[in-house]
Amino acid sequence: MARTKKQPGFEERLKQLEGIVHKLEEGNLPLEESLGLFEQGITLSRELQVVLEAASLRVSRLLENGRGQPFEGGEVSGSPGAAGAKSAADGNEATNRAKTGDGEKNGTLT
């Protein structure tokens, strides 16, 4: 059974692309070497774009609610985290009032 070579991860390929860009920006390479690096860079760029698009689609699917609508940060009925999100929002509102002095009366928040 033949073993397939594992493709480098996203971060490693991104570092390779950054290295290619750096070499090309220096401008000290012969034309043929520059063209070869440019070709490698385009290939890496396209591969990385596919990975990013797949990740974006995955995030979009995770954020959709049960009706196929994007989740916009509001409460989702039946969501166990909805009450916690409201509590956090209420806490942020109190913190903002404290920072601005709004709602302050005799040194206490209202």
ABEGO torsion letter per residue (X at the ends): XBBBBBBBBAAAAAAAAAAAAAAAAAGABBAAAAAAAAAAAAAAAAAAAAAAAAAAAAAAAAABBAAGBBBAGBBBBGBAAAAAAAAAAAAAAAAAAAAAGBGBBGGBBX
